[in-house]
């Protein structure tokens, strides 16, 4: 079970050794086909988690969510992410600046 979680975390570290630290990643939880961890970024200050799961197509599905009173509120999702674009995909979900999106011309 921990094998898939370790592979995912190692793929992130190999691509960008500072990414997990930059995202404030902590409280890692191994799942059968993935990993969940808490994050703290300028966009998501607290109470937000990331779930990365391995799909049958050997790509990753990413879900950014908040749990409140046992209810999962999905904030962002991305499917079919290849390992070499995992850090870039996560950055686009959890580090993007919402203010810039409001002023698109």
N, C-alpha and C positions, 0 to 999 in steps of 0.2 A: 504494500500500500504506500509506504513512504517513498518507494522507488520513483514513481511518477512525479511526486512533489519535488524530490531532490533534483530530478532531471530538469524540471521547469525552472527552479531557482538557479541551478547552475547555468542554464542557457541565458538567463537574464544577466547573471554575473559575468559570463564570458563576453557578452555583447557590450555591457557597460557596468563595470565593477562598482560604480557609485549609485546606480539607479535605485536600488532598494533603500539605501540610506536617504537619498534625495526625496523619495516618496514617503519617508517616515514609516516604512514597513515594519510591522511587529506582530506578535501573537499569531505565529504561523500554525496552521492546522492542516495536516495531511489528510487527503481524501483518497478514495479508491482510484480515481482517475484525475487527480489534480491537487490543488492547494488553495487555501483561503488565507488571507492575511489582512490586517487592519492597515489603513494608510492615514497620513496626515499631510495634506498638500495645501497650497494657498487656495485652491478651489474647494477642497473638501477638508475642512479643519479637523473634524473629529466624528467618530461614530460611523465611519464609512469603511467598507471592506471590499476587497477584490477577490473574485473567484476565477481561477484559471483551470479549465478542464480540457483534457485530451479528447478529441473527437474521433470517431471511427475512421475518418479520412486522414488521420495523423496530422491534423492541424489543431489549433487551440480555439476555444470559445472563452471570451472574457466577459464577466458580469461585474459591474460596479453597483453595490447596493448598500442600503442602510437597514438595519433591523431595529424595529421598535415594537416592544411588547410582543415579541415572537412573530411579528409580521415582517416579511421582506419587501422593501420598497426598491424596485430596480431603478437605478438612475441612468445607467449607460450599459449598452451591450455591443459586442463586436464578435463576429463569427469568422471561422476559416482563416485564422491568423497563423502564418508560418513562423517557425522558431526564429528565423533570421530577422523578422520584423516585429517580434514580440515587444521589445522595449519601446520601439517607435509607436506601436499600437497602444500600449499602456499609457505612454506620455500623452498621446492625443486624447485619451479618455479622462485622465486624472490630473493633468497639468495645464490643460488648455485654459485660455483666458476668456471667460464668458463675456466680458466687456467688449472685447474686440469683435465678437460675433454680432453684437447689437448695432455696430456702426458700419456694417458692410455697405459700400456704395454701389 
